[in-house]
Amino acid sequence: MQPITFPAVCYGPAGVTGAPGGVLVVGLGIDIVELDRVARSLERWGGRLIAKLMDPEEAARLPAEPPARARALALAIAAKEAASKALGTGWSHGVRWRDVVVTLGPDPSVRLAGAAVSAARRLGSRGRATTWLEIQGPLAVGEVRLLS
């Protein structure tokens, strides 16, 4: 397996680690998801699994073809898990899977909703985040940085 590389860290004023323009990183989450496990779960649970993890609009953006659908769902799960870790809540304190909305593509992003926004505010964030997603062999890898 090839090593996993992460984007370079940016520095703000006075060398404070953050994002471009001096925005502070107030939470960091990283997650790895097995593609085969997601594919098996989709075969077994199908739409019920997706409905638990995603709102209808987010689910509608998933590809229809089974292998591509499983890859996209694995990336979304990695992003959602990484965001829950960046918030420091996991899936507790009222934060639910659907409170982290993932947009996939060349510039992936997460949008926080519901209790996730409240958790972000407690950390000093307005809910902005940077998102990095990648497929590495049999794994989907996600990193979310919650910004001030």
Secondary structure as UniProt FT lines:
FT   STRAND          10..11
FT   HELIX           13..15
FT   STRAND          17..19
FT   TURN            20..22
FT   STRAND          23..34
FT   HELIX           35..45
FT   HELIX           47..53
FT   HELIX           56..60
FT   HELIX           66..87
FT   TURN            93..94
FT   HELIX           97..99
FT   STRAND          100..103
FT   STRAND          109..112
FT   HELIX           114..122
FT   TURN            123..124
FT   STRAND          129..136
FT   TURN            137..138
FT   STRAND          139..147
//
